[in-house]
Amino acid sequence: MPDGTVKSLSIEGAAILQGFPGWYEFPNETATAGSIIGYSVPPSFAAQLFMSAQSILKGGISKFSLLCYQPFTQE
């Protein structure tokens, strides 16, 4: 903030950004809840990872082409 104040996300806000459903209940201890959120894998990422692994196992994508894939390019 302009006045030097530092803001942080609430447990609920971090959980929403990480993909947890609104009904999910976290432990009351902030450190424990933060660890659960911090170590979690967002569902959309897990689904993409699974589909990529499945494609490789079925022979759809070669391991070499996966290693050469560069999603971010700078021009």
mmCIF file of the N, C-alpha and C atoms, coordinates in Angstrom:
data_MODEL
# 
_entry.id   MODEL 
# 
loop_
_atom_site.group_PDB 
_atom_site.id 
_atom_site.type_symbol 
_atom_site.label_atom_id 
_atom_site.label_alt_id 
_atom_site.label_comp_id 
_atom_site.label_asym_id 
_atom_site.label_entity_id 
_atom_site.label_seq_id 
_atom_site.pdbx_PDB_ins_code 
_atom_site.Cartn_x 
_atom_site.Cartn_y 
_atom_site.Cartn_z 
_atom_site.occupancy 
_atom_site.B_iso_or_equiv 
_atom_site.pdbx_formal_charge 
_atom_site.auth_seq_id 
_atom_site.auth_comp_id 
_atom_site.auth_asym_id 
_atom_site.auth_atom_id 
_atom_site.pdbx_PDB_model_num 
ATOM 1   N N  . MET A 1 1  ? 0.842   -1.164  0.000   1.00 0.00 ? 1  MET A N  1 
ATOM 2   C CA . MET A 1 1  ? 0.000   0.000   0.000   1.00 0.00 ? 1  MET A CA 1 
ATOM 3   C C  . MET A 1 1  ? 0.898   1.241   0.000   1.00 0.00 ? 1  MET A C  1 
ATOM 4   N N  . PRO A 1 2  ? 0.380   2.353   -0.466  1.00 0.00 ? 2  PRO A N  1 
ATOM 5   C CA . PRO A 1 2  ? 1.185   3.580   -0.527  1.00 0.00 ? 2  PRO A CA 1 
ATOM 6   C C  . PRO A 1 2  ? 1.755   4.012   0.822   1.00 0.00 ? 2  PRO A C  1 
ATOM 7   N N  . ASP A 1 3  ? 1.019   3.713   1.902   1.00 0.00 ? 3  ASP A N  1 
ATOM 8   C CA . ASP A 1 3  ? 1.497   4.139   3.218   1.00 0.00 ? 3  ASP A CA 1 
ATOM 9   C C  . ASP A 1 3  ? 2.446   3.131   3.860   1.00 0.00 ? 3  ASP A C  1 
ATOM 10  N N  . GLY A 1 4  ? 2.809   2.049   3.121   1.00 0.00 ? 4  GLY A N  1 
ATOM 11  C CA . GLY A 1 4  ? 3.732   1.051   3.649   1.00 0.00 ? 4  GLY A CA 1 
ATOM 12  C C  . GLY A 1 4  ? 3.052   -0.123  4.320   1.00 0.00 ? 4  GLY A C  1 
ATOM 13  N N  . THR A 1 5  ? 1.739   -0.085  4.431   1.00 0.00 ? 5  THR A N  1 
ATOM 14  C CA . THR A 1 5  ? 0.996   -1.184  5.039   1.00 0.00 ? 5  THR A CA 1 
ATOM 15  C C  . THR A 1 5  ? 1.065   -2.415  4.138   1.00 0.00 ? 5  THR A C  1 
ATOM 16  N N  . VAL A 1 6  ? 1.297   -3.557  4.752   1.00 0.00 ? 6  VAL A N  1 
ATOM 17  C CA . VAL A 1 6  ? 1.355   -4.814  4.004   1.00 0.00 ? 6  VAL A CA 1 
ATOM 18  C C  . VAL A 1 6  ? 0.059   -5.577  4.259   1.00 0.00 ? 6  VAL A C  1 
ATOM 19  N N  . LYS A 1 7  ? -0.592  -5.979  3.196   1.00 0.00 ? 7  LYS A N  1 
ATOM 20  C CA . LYS A 1 7  ? -1.828  -6.751  3.307   1.00 0.00 ? 7  LYS A CA 1 
ATOM 21  C C  . LYS A 1 7  ? -1.527  -8.199  2.959   1.00 0.00 ? 7  LYS A C  1 
ATOM 22  N N  . SER A 1 8  ? -2.256  -9.106  3.567   1.00 0.00 ? 8  SER A N  1 
ATOM 23  C CA . SER A 1 8  ? -2.111  -10.517 3.228   1.00 0.00 ? 8  SER A CA 1 
ATOM 24  C C  . SER A 1 8  ? -3.486  -11.127 2.995   1.00 0.00 ? 8  SER A C  1 
ATOM 25  N N  . LEU A 1 9  ? -3.486  -12.239 2.301   1.00 0.00 ? 9  LEU A N  1 
ATOM 26  C CA . LEU A 1 9  ? -4.745  -12.928 2.030   1.00 0.00 ? 9  LEU A CA 1 
ATOM 27  C C  . LEU A 1 9  ? -5.262  -13.614 3.286   1.00 0.00 ? 9  LEU A C  1 
ATOM 28  N N  . SER A 1 10 ? -6.561  -13.694 3.386   1.00 0.00 ? 10 SER A N  1 
ATOM 29  C CA . SER A 1 10 ? -7.157  -14.494 4.454   1.00 0.00 ? 10 SER A CA 1 
ATOM 30  C C  . SER A 1 10 ? -7.052  -15.957 4.058   1.00 0.00 ? 10 SER A C  1 
ATOM 31  N N  . ILE A 1 11 ? -7.253  -16.848 4.999   1.00 0.00 ? 11 ILE A N  1 
ATOM 32  C CA . ILE A 1 11 ? -7.265  -18.279 4.703   1.00 0.00 ? 11 ILE A CA 1 
ATOM 33  C C  . ILE A 1 11 ? -8.333  -18.566 3.654   1.00 0.00 ? 11 ILE A C  1 
ATOM 34  N N  . GLU A 1 12 ? -9.487  -17.965 3.789   1.00 0.00 ? 12 GLU A N  1 
ATOM 35  C CA . GLU A 1 12 ? -10.582 -18.187 2.838   1.00 0.00 ? 12 GLU A CA 1 
ATOM 36  C C  . GLU A 1 12 ? -10.205 -17.694 1.438   1.00 0.00 ? 12 GLU A C  1 
ATOM 37  N N  . GLY A 1 13 ? -9.572  -16.527 1.357   1.00 0.00 ? 13 GLY A N  1 
ATOM 38  C CA . GLY A 1 13 ? -9.162  -15.975 0.074   1.00 0.00 ? 13 GLY A CA 1 
ATOM 39  C C  . GLY A 1 13 ? -8.114  -16.832 -0.612  1.00 0.00 ? 13 GLY A C  1 
ATOM 40  N N  . ALA A 1 14 ? -7.130  -17.300 0.158   1.00 0.00 ? 14 ALA A N  1 
ATOM 41  C CA . ALA A 1 14 ? -6.088  -18.168 -0.400  1.00 0.00 ? 14 ALA A CA 1 
ATOM 42  C C  . ALA A 1 14 ? -6.690  -19.491 -0.863  1.00 0.00 ? 14 ALA A C  1 
ATOM 43  N N  . ALA A 1 15 ? -7.639  -20.005 -0.101  1.00 0.00 ? 15 ALA A N  1 
ATOM 44  C CA . ALA A 1 15 ? -8.290  -21.271 -0.466  1.00 0.00 ? 15 ALA A CA 1 
ATOM 45  C C  . ALA A 1 15 ? -9.056  -21.140 -1.778  1.00 0.00 ? 15 ALA A C  1 
ATOM 46  N N  . ILE A 1 16 ? -9.734  -20.037 -1.967  1.00 0.00 ? 16 ILE A N  1 
ATOM 47  C CA . ILE A 1 16 ? -10.485 -19.810 -3.212  1.00 0.00 ? 16 ILE A CA 1 
ATOM 48  C C  . ILE A 1 16 ? -9.523  -19.728 -4.393  1.00 0.00 ? 16 ILE A C  1 
ATOM 49  N N  . LEU A 1 17 ? -8.423  -18.993 -4.233  1.00 0.00 ? 17 LEU A N  1 
ATOM 50  C CA . LEU A 1 17 ? -7.439  -18.881 -5.315  1.00 0.00 ? 17 LEU A CA 1 
ATOM 51  C C  . LEU A 1 17 ? -6.806  -20.226 -5.651  1.00 0.00 ? 17 LEU A C  1 
ATOM 52  N N  . GLN A 1 18 ? -6.682  -21.099 -4.662  1.00 0.00 ? 18 GLN A N  1 
ATOM 53  C CA . GLN A 1 18 ? -6.066  -22.410 -4.868  1.00 0.00 ? 18 GLN A CA 1 
ATOM 54  C C  . GLN A 1 18 ? -7.070  -23.434 -5.396  1.00 0.00 ? 18 GLN A C  1 
ATOM 55  N N  . GLY A 1 19 ? -8.352  -23.071 -5.457  1.00 0.00 ? 19 GLY A N  1 
ATOM 56  C CA . GLY A 1 19 ? -9.344  -23.958 -6.053  1.00 0.00 ? 19 GLY A CA 1 
ATOM 57  C C  . GLY A 1 19 ? -10.173 -24.765 -5.071  1.00 0.00 ? 19 GLY A C  1 
ATOM 58  N N  . PHE A 1 20 ? -10.074 -24.467 -3.787  1.00 0.00 ? 20 PHE A N  1 
ATOM 59  C CA . PHE A 1 20 ? -10.893 -25.187 -2.811  1.00 0.00 ? 20 PHE A CA 1 
ATOM 60  C C  . PHE A 1 20 ? -12.349 -24.753 -2.938  1.00 0.00 ? 20 PHE A C  1 
ATOM 61  N N  . PRO A 1 21 ? -13.283 -25.686 -2.789  1.00 0.00 ? 21 PRO A N  1 
ATOM 62  C CA . PRO A 1 21 ? -14.699 -25.306 -2.834  1.00 0.00 ? 21 PRO A CA 1 
ATOM 63  C C  . PRO A 1 21 ? -15.071 -24.489 -1.597  1.00 0.00 ? 21 PRO A C  1 
ATOM 64  N N  . GLY A 1 22 ? -16.083 -23.664 -1.728  1.00 0.00 ? 22 GLY A N  1 
ATOM 65  C CA . GLY A 1 22 ? -16.504 -22.798 -0.632  1.00 0.00 ? 22 GLY A CA 1 
ATOM 66  C C  . GLY A 1 22 ? -16.939 -23.540 0.624   1.00 0.00 ? 22 GLY A C  1 
ATOM 67  N N  . TRP A 1 23 ? -17.390 -24.769 0.468   1.00 0.00 ? 23 TRP A N  1 
ATOM 68  C CA . TRP A 1 23 ? -17.889 -25.533 1.625   1.00 0.00 ? 23 TRP A CA 1 
ATOM 69  C C  . TRP A 1 23 ? -16.773 -26.220 2.420   1.00 0.00 ? 23 TRP A C  1 
ATOM 70  N N  . TYR A 1 24 ? -15.538 -26.210 1.904   1.00 0.00 ? 24 TYR A N  1 
ATOM 71  C CA . TYR A 1 24 ? -14.438 -26.916 2.571   1.00 0.00 ? 24 TYR A CA 1 
ATOM 72  C C  . TYR A 1 24 ? -14.120 -26.247 3.900   1.00 0.00 ? 24 TYR A C  1 
ATOM 73  N N  . GLU A 1 25 ? -14.012 -27.037 4.963   1.00 0.00 ? 25 GLU A N  1 
ATOM 74  C CA . GLU A 1 25 ? -13.716 -26.499 6.295   1.00 0.00 ? 25 GLU A CA 1 
ATOM 75  C C  . GLU A 1 25 ? -12.263 -26.770 6.664   1.00 0.00 ? 25 GLU A C  1 
ATOM 76  N N  . PHE A 1 26 ? -11.559 -25.725 7.055   1.00 0.00 ? 26 PHE A N  1 
ATOM 77  C CA . PHE A 1 26 ? -10.165 -25.832 7.461   1.00 0.00 ? 26 PHE A CA 1 
ATOM 78  C C  . PHE A 1 26 ? -10.060 -25.869 8.976   1.00 0.00 ? 26 PHE A C  1 
ATOM 79  N N  . PRO A 1 27 ? -8.936  -26.389 9.492   1.00 0.00 ? 27 PRO A N  1 
ATOM 80  C CA . PRO A 1 27 ? -8.723  -26.352 10.947  1.00 0.00 ? 27 PRO A CA 1 
ATOM 81  C C  . PRO A 1 27 ? -8.677  -24.905 11.426  1.00 0.00 ? 27 PRO A C  1 
ATOM 82  N N  . ASN A 1 28 ? -8.969  -24.698 12.686  1.00 0.00 ? 28 ASN A N  1 
ATOM 83  C CA . ASN A 1 28 ? -8.970  -23.344 13.251  1.00 0.00 ? 28 ASN A CA 1 
ATOM 84  C C  . ASN A 1 28 ? -7.582  -22.737 13.329  1.00 0.00 ? 28 ASN A C  1 
ATOM 85  N N  . GLU A 1 29 ? -6.557  -23.562 13.461  1.00 0.00 ? 29 GLU A N  1 
ATOM 86  C CA . GLU A 1 29 ? -5.198  -23.046 13.575  1.00 0.00 ? 29 GLU A CA 1 
ATOM 87  C C  . GLU A 1 29 ? -4.736  -22.518 12.206  1.00 0.00 ? 29 GLU A C  1 
ATOM 88  N N  . THR A 1 30 ? -4.405  -21.252 12.159  1.00 0.00 ? 30 THR A N  1 
ATOM 89  C CA . THR A 1 30 ? -4.040  -20.594 10.907  1.00 0.00 ? 30 THR A CA 1 
ATOM 90  C C  . THR A 1 30 ? -2.844  -21.256 10.230  1.00 0.00 ? 30 THR A C  1 
ATOM 91  N N  . ALA A 1 31 ? -1.825  -21.624 10.994  1.00 0.00 ? 31 ALA A N  1 
ATOM 92  C CA . ALA A 1 31 ? -0.627  -22.240 10.397  1.00 0.00 ? 31 ALA A CA 1 
ATOM 93  C C  . ALA A 1 31 ? -0.963  -23.574 9.745   1.00 0.00 ? 31 ALA A C  1 
ATOM 94  N N  . THR A 1 32 ? -1.810  -24.362 10.374  1.00 0.00 ? 32 THR A N  1 
ATOM 95  C CA . THR A 1 32 ? -2.196  -25.660 9.811   1.00 0.00 ? 32 THR A CA 1 
ATOM 96  C C  . THR A 1 32 ? -3.025  -25.469 8.552   1.00 0.00 ? 32 THR A C  1 
ATOM 97  N N  . ALA A 1 33 ? -3.985  -24.567 8.604   1.00 0.00 ? 33 ALA A N  1 
ATOM 98  C CA . ALA A 1 33 ? -4.814  -24.292 7.429   1.00 0.00 ? 33 ALA A CA 1 
ATOM 99  C C  . ALA A 1 33 ? -3.955  -23.757 6.290   1.00 0.00 ? 33 ALA A C  1 
ATOM 100 N N  . GLY A 1 34 ? -3.016  -22.877 6.596   1.00 0.00 ? 34 GLY A N  1 
ATOM 101 C CA . GLY A 1 34 ? -2.128  -22.337 5.580   1.00 0.00 ? 34 GLY A CA 1 
ATOM 102 C C  . GLY A 1 34 ? -1.253  -23.407 4.952   1.00 0.00 ? 34 GLY A C  1 
ATOM 103 N N  . SER A 1 35 ? -0.804  -24.365 5.754   1.00 0.00 ? 35 SER A N  1 
ATOM 104 C CA . SER A 1 35 ? 0.000   -25.469 5.221   1.00 0.00 ? 35 SER A CA 1 
ATOM 105 C C  . SER A 1 35 ? -0.819  -26.341 4.281   1.00 0.00 ? 35 SER A C  1 
ATOM 106 N N  . ILE A 1 36 ? -2.064  -26.614 4.653   1.00 0.00 ? 36 ILE A N  1 
ATOM 107 C CA . ILE A 1 36 ? -2.941  -27.421 3.800   1.00 0.00 ? 36 ILE A CA 1 
ATOM 108 C C  . ILE A 1 36 ? -3.114  -26.737 2.448   1.00 0.00 ? 36 ILE A C  1 
ATOM 109 N N  . ILE A 1 37 ? -3.366  -25.443 2.479   1.00 0.00 ? 37 ILE A N  1 
ATOM 110 C CA . ILE A 1 37 ? -3.555  -24.687 1.236   1.00 0.00 ? 37 ILE A CA 1 
ATOM 111 C C  . ILE A 1 37 ? -2.243  -24.614 0.452   1.00 0.00 ? 37 ILE A C  1 
ATOM 112 N N  . GLY A 1 38 ? -1.159  -24.340 1.133   1.00 0.00 ? 38 GLY A N  1 
ATOM 113 C CA . GLY A 1 38 ? 0.130   -24.180 0.479   1.00 0.00 ? 38 GLY A CA 1 
ATOM 114 C C  . GLY A 1 38 ? 0.648   -25.440 -0.186  1.00 0.00 ? 38 GLY A C  1 
ATOM 115 N N  . TYR A 1 39 ? 0.366   -26.596 0.390   1.00 0.00 ? 39 TYR A N  1 
ATOM 116 C CA . TYR A 1 39 ? 0.853   -27.855 -0.173  1.00 0.00 ? 39 TYR A CA 1 
ATOM 117 C C  . TYR A 1 39 ? -0.131  -28.498 -1.138  1.00 0.00 ? 39 TYR A C  1 
ATOM 118 N N  . SER A 1 40 ? -1.267  -27.876 -1.349  1.00 0.00 ? 40 SER A N  1 
ATOM 119 C CA . SER A 1 40 ? -2.273  -28.468 -2.233  1.00 0.00 ? 40 SER A CA 1 
ATOM 120 C C  . SER A 1 40 ? -1.942  -28.221 -3.701  1.00 0.00 ? 40 SER A C  1 
ATOM 121 N N  . VAL A 1 41 ? -2.542  -29.034 -4.545  1.00 0.00 ? 41 VAL A N  1 
ATOM 122 C CA . VAL A 1 41 ? -2.392  -28.888 -5.994  1.00 0.00 ? 41 VAL A CA 1 
ATOM 123 C C  . VAL A 1 41 ? -3.742  -28.447 -6.536  1.00 0.00 ? 41 VAL A C  1 
ATOM 124 N N  . PRO A 1 42 ? -3.809  -27.326 -7.248  1.00 0.00 ? 42 PRO A N  1 
ATOM 125 C CA . PRO A 1 42 ? -5.092  -26.879 -7.795  1.00 0.00 ? 42 PRO A CA 1 
ATOM 126 C C  . PRO A 1 42 ? -5.700  -27.949 -8.707  1.00 0.00 ? 42 PRO A C  1 
ATOM 127 N N  . PRO A 1 43 ? -7.005  -28.180 -8.616  1.00 0.00 ? 43 PRO A N  1 
ATOM 128 C CA . PRO A 1 43 ? -7.654  -29.222 -9.422  1.00 0.00 ? 43 PRO A CA 1 
ATOM 129 C C  . PRO A 1 43 ? -7.416  -29.073 -10.920 1.00 0.00 ? 43 PRO A C  1 
ATOM 130 N N  . SER A 1 44 ? -7.410  -27.856 -11.434 1.00 0.00 ? 44 SER A N  1 
ATOM 131 C CA . SER A 1 44 ? -7.197  -27.668 -12.875 1.00 0.00 ? 44 SER A CA 1 
ATOM 132 C C  . SER A 1 44 ? -5.791  -28.107 -13.283 1.00 0.00 ? 44 SER A C  1 
ATOM 133 N N  . PHE A 1 45 ? -4.793  -27.846 -12.442 1.00 0.00 ? 45 PHE A N  1 
ATOM 134 C CA . PHE A 1 45 ? -3.432  -28.279 -12.735 1.00 0.00 ? 45 PHE A CA 1 
ATOM 135 C C  . PHE A 1 45 ? -3.321  -29.799 -12.661 1.00 0.00 ? 45 PHE A C  1 
ATOM 136 N N  . ALA A 1 46 ? -3.935  -30.395 -11.641 1.00 0.00 ? 46 ALA A N  1 
ATOM 137 C CA . ALA A 1 46 ? -3.901  -31.848 -11.492 1.00 0.00 ? 46 ALA A CA 1 
ATOM 138 C C  . ALA A 1 46 ? -4.549  -32.525 -12.697 1.00 0.00 ? 46 ALA A C  1 
ATOM 139 N N  . ALA A 1 47 ? -5.659  -31.989 -13.180 1.00 0.00 ? 47 ALA A N  1 
ATOM 140 C CA . ALA A 1 47 ? -6.339  -32.562 -14.344 1.00 0.00 ? 47 ALA A CA 1 
ATOM 141 C C  . ALA A 1 47 ? -5.453  -32.471 -15.584 1.00 0.00 ? 47 ALA A C  1 
ATOM 142 N N  . GLN A 1 48 ? -4.808  -31.334 -15.797 1.00 0.00 ? 48 GLN A N  1 
ATOM 143 C CA . GLN A 1 48 ? -3.921  -31.155 -16.952 1.00 0.00 ? 48 GLN A CA 1 
ATOM 144 C C  . GLN A 1 48 ? -2.729  -32.101 -16.866 1.00 0.00 ? 48 GLN A C  1 
ATOM 145 N N  . LEU A 1 49 ? -2.165  -32.245 -15.687 1.00 0.00 ? 49 LEU A N  1 
ATOM 146 C CA . LEU A 1 49 ? -1.040  -33.147 -15.477 1.00 0.00 ? 49 LEU A CA 1 
ATOM 147 C C  . LEU A 1 49 ? -1.441  -34.588 -15.771 1.00 0.00 ? 49 LEU A C  1 
ATOM 148 N N  . PHE A 1 50 ? -2.616  -34.987 -15.289 1.00 0.00 ? 50 PHE A N  1 
ATOM 149 C CA . PHE A 1 50 ? -3.110  -36.342 -15.523 1.00 0.00 ? 50 PHE A CA 1 
ATOM 150 C C  . PHE A 1 50 ? -3.324  -36.587 -17.011 1.00 0.00 ? 50 PHE A C  1 
ATOM 151 N N  . MET A 1 51 ? -3.934  -35.633 -17.705 1.00 0.00 ? 51 MET A N  1 
ATOM 152 C CA . MET A 1 51 ? -4.196  -35.813 -19.137 1.00 0.00 ? 51 MET A CA 1 
ATOM 153 C C  . MET A 1 51 ? -2.888  -35.907 -19.927 1.00 0.00 ? 51 MET A C  1 
ATOM 154 N N  . SER A 1 52 ? -1.873  -35.123 -19.548 1.00 0.00 ? 52 SER A N  1 
ATOM 155 C CA . SER A 1 52 ? -0.580  -35.190 -20.217 1.00 0.00 ? 52 SER A CA 1 
ATOM 156 C C  . SER A 1 52 ? 0.081   -36.544 -19.984 1.00 0.00 ? 52 SER A C  1 
ATOM 157 N N  . ALA A 1 53 ? 0.062   -37.009 -18.737 1.00 0.00 ? 53 ALA A N  1 
ATOM 158 C CA . ALA A 1 53 ? 0.650   -38.311 -18.423 1.00 0.00 ? 53 ALA A CA 1 
ATOM 159 C C  . ALA A 1 53 ? -0.091  -39.425 -19.163 1.00 0.00 ? 53 ALA A C  1 
ATOM 160 N N  . GLN A 1 54 ? -1.405  -39.338 -19.220 1.00 0.00 ? 54 GLN A N  1 
ATOM 161 C CA . GLN A 1 54 ? -2.207  -40.335 -19.917 1.00 0.00 ? 54 GLN A CA 1 
ATOM 162 C C  . GLN A 1 54 ? -1.878  -40.349 -21.409 1.00 0.00 ? 54 GLN A C  1 
ATOM 163 N N  . SER A 1 55 ? -1.714  -39.184 -21.983 1.00 0.00 ? 55 SER A N  1 
ATOM 164 C CA . SER A 1 55 ? -1.375  -39.084 -23.399 1.00 0.00 ? 55 SER A CA 1 
ATOM 165 C C  . SER A 1 55 ? -0.003  -39.692 -23.679 1.00 0.00 ? 55 SER A C  1 
ATOM 166 N N  . ILE A 1 56 ? 0.951   -39.440 -22.809 1.00 0.00 ? 56 ILE A N  1 
ATOM 167 C CA . ILE A 1 56 ? 2.292   -40.008 -22.973 1.00 0.00 ? 56 ILE A CA 1 
ATOM 168 C C  . ILE A 1 56 ? 2.226   -41.529 -22.889 1.00 0.00 ? 56 ILE A C  1 
ATOM 169 N N  . LEU A 1 57 ? 1.495   -42.034 -21.903 1.00 0.00 ? 57 LEU A N  1 
ATOM 170 C CA . LEU A 1 57 ? 1.392   -43.482 -21.724 1.00 0.00 ? 57 LEU A CA 1 
ATOM 171 C C  . LEU A 1 57 ? 0.697   -44.158 -22.901 1.00 0.00 ? 57 LEU A C  1 
ATOM 172 N N  . LYS A 1 58 ? -0.217  -43.452 -23.544 1.00 0.00 ? 58 LYS A N  1 
ATOM 173 C CA . LYS A 1 58 ? -0.910  -43.999 -24.711 1.00 0.00 ? 58 LYS A CA 1 
ATOM 174 C C  . LYS A 1 58 ? -0.127  -43.772 -25.995 1.00 0.00 ? 58 LYS A C  1 
ATOM 175 N N  . GLY A 1 59 ? 0.981   -43.068 -25.926 1.00 0.00 ? 59 GLY A N  1 
ATOM 176 C CA . GLY A 1 59 ? 1.819   -42.833 -27.095 1.00 0.00 ? 59 GLY A CA 1 
ATOM 177 C C  . GLY A 1 59 ? 1.430   -41.607 -27.898 1.00 0.00 ? 59 GLY A C  1 
ATOM 178 N N  . GLY A 1 60 ? 0.565   -40.768 -27.359 1.00 0.00 ? 60 GLY A N  1 
ATOM 179 C CA . GLY A 1 60 ? 0.108   -39.590 -28.090 1.00 0.00 ? 60 GLY A CA 1 
ATOM 180 C C  . GLY A 1 60 ? 1.134   -38.475 -28.162 1.00 0.00 ? 60 GLY A C  1 
ATOM 181 N N  . ILE A 1 61 ? 1.945   -38.342 -27.145 1.00 0.00 ? 61 ILE A N  1 
ATOM 182 C CA . ILE A 1 61 ? 2.974   -37.305 -27.114 1.00 0.00 ? 61 ILE A CA 1 
ATOM 183 C C  . ILE A 1 61 ? 4.283   -38.002 -26.774 1.00 0.00 ? 61 ILE A C  1 
ATOM 184 N N  . SER A 1 62 ? 5.317   -37.749 -27.547 1.00 0.00 ? 62 SER A N  1 
ATOM 185 C CA . SER A 1 62 ? 6.607   -38.360 -27.220 1.00 0.00 ? 62 SER A CA 1 
ATOM 186 C C  . SER A 1 62 ? 7.214   -37.623 -26.031 1.00 0.00 ? 62 SER A C  1 
ATOM 187 N N  . LYS A 1 63 ? 8.005   -38.328 -25.267 1.00 0.00 ? 63 LYS A N  1 
ATOM 188 C CA . LYS A 1 63 ? 8.672   -37.706 -24.125 1.00 0.00 ? 63 LYS A CA 1 
ATOM 189 C C  . LYS A 1 63 ? 9.579   -36.581 -24.591 1.00 0.00 ? 63 LYS A C  1 
ATOM 190 N N  . PHE A 1 64 ? 10.229  -36.760 -25.739 1.00 0.00 ? 64 PHE A N  1 
ATOM 191 C CA . PHE A 1 64 ? 11.127  -35.734 -26.256 1.00 0.00 ? 64 PHE A CA 1 
ATOM 192 C C  . PHE A 1 64 ? 10.375  -34.445 -26.571 1.00 0.00 ? 64 PHE A C  1 
ATOM 193 N N  . SER A 1 65 ? 9.212   -34.552 -27.225 1.00 0.00 ? 65 SER A N  1 
ATOM 194 C CA . SER A 1 65 ? 8.469   -33.336 -27.578 1.00 0.00 ? 65 SER A CA 1 
ATOM 195 C C  . SER A 1 65 ? 7.945   -32.642 -26.324 1.00 0.00 ? 65 SER A C  1 
ATOM 196 N N  . LEU A 1 66 ? 7.648   -33.413 -25.299 1.00 0.00 ? 66 LEU A N  1 
ATOM 197 C CA . LEU A 1 66 ? 7.197   -32.812 -24.043 1.00 0.00 ? 66 LEU A CA 1 
ATOM 198 C C  . LEU A 1 66 ? 8.342   -32.032 -23.398 1.00 0.00 ? 66 LEU A C  1 
ATOM 199 N N  . LEU A 1 67 ? 9.560   -32.574 -23.461 1.00 0.00 ? 67 LEU A N  1 
ATOM 200 C CA . LEU A 1 67 ? 10.716  -31.884 -22.891 1.00 0.00 ? 67 LEU A CA 1 
ATOM 201 C C  . LEU A 1 67 ? 11.048  -30.610 -23.658 1.00 0.00 ? 67 LEU A C  1 
ATOM 202 N N  . CYS A 1 68 ? 10.759  -30.599 -24.945 1.00 0.00 ? 68 CYS A N  1 
ATOM 203 C CA . CYS A 1 68 ? 11.070  -29.443 -25.789 1.00 0.00 ? 68 CYS A CA 1 
ATOM 204 C C  . CYS A 1 68 ? 9.972   -28.387 -25.770 1.00 0.00 ? 68 CYS A C  1 
ATOM 205 N N  . TYR A 1 69 ? 8.841   -28.693 -25.174 1.00 0.00 ? 69 TYR A N  1 
ATOM 206 C CA . TYR A 1 69 ? 7.714   -27.766 -25.166 1.00 0.00 ? 69 TYR A CA 1 
ATOM 207 C C  . TYR A 1 69 ? 8.058   -26.534 -24.348 1.00 0.00 ? 69 TYR A C  1 
ATOM 208 N N  . GLN A 1 70 ? 7.867   -25.355 -24.931 1.00 0.00 ? 70 GLN A N  1 
ATOM 209 C CA . GLN A 1 70 ? 8.134   -24.103 -24.234 1.00 0.00 ? 70 GLN A CA 1 
ATOM 210 C C  . GLN A 1 70 ? 6.873   -23.246 -24.277 1.00 0.00 ? 70 GLN A C  1 
ATOM 211 N N  . PRO A 1 71 ? 6.070   -23.291 -23.210 1.00 0.00 ? 71 PRO A N  1 
ATOM 212 C CA . PRO A 1 71 ? 4.792   -22.575 -23.234 1.00 0.00 ? 71 PRO A CA 1 
ATOM 213 C C  . PRO A 1 71 ? 4.928   -21.053 -23.234 1.00 0.00 ? 71 PRO A C  1 
ATOM 214 N N  . PHE A 1 72 ? 6.023   -20.526 -22.703 1.00 0.00 ? 72 PHE A N  1 
ATOM 215 C CA . PHE A 1 72 ? 6.180   -19.077 -22.615 1.00 0.00 ? 72 PHE A CA 1 
ATOM 216 C C  . PHE A 1 72 ? 7.324   -18.646 -23.523 1.00 0.00 ? 72 PHE A C  1 
ATOM 217 N N  . THR A 1 73 ? 7.037   -17.783 -24.439 1.00 0.00 ? 73 THR A N  1 
ATOM 218 C CA . THR A 1 73 ? 8.099   -17.275 -25.306 1.00 0.00 ? 73 THR A CA 1 
ATOM 219 C C  . THR A 1 73 ? 8.203   -15.773 -25.135 1.00 0.00 ? 73 THR A C  1 
ATOM 220 N N  . GLN A 1 74 ? 9.412   -15.287 -25.200 1.00 0.00 ? 74 GLN A N  1 
ATOM 221 C CA . GLN A 1 74 ? 9.640   -13.852 -25.124 1.00 0.00 ? 74 GLN A CA 1 
ATOM 222 C C  . GLN A 1 74 ? 10.097  -13.386 -26.484 1.00 0.00 ? 74 GLN A C  1 
ATOM 223 N N  . GLU A 1 75 ? 9.534   -12.294 -26.928 1.00 0.00 ? 75 GLU A N  1 
ATOM 224 C CA . GLU A 1 75 ? 9.904   -11.750 -28.233 1.00 0.00 ? 75 GLU A CA 1 
ATOM 225 C C  . GLU A 1 75 ? 10.627  -10.449 -28.076 1.00 0.00 ? 75 GLU A C  1 
# 
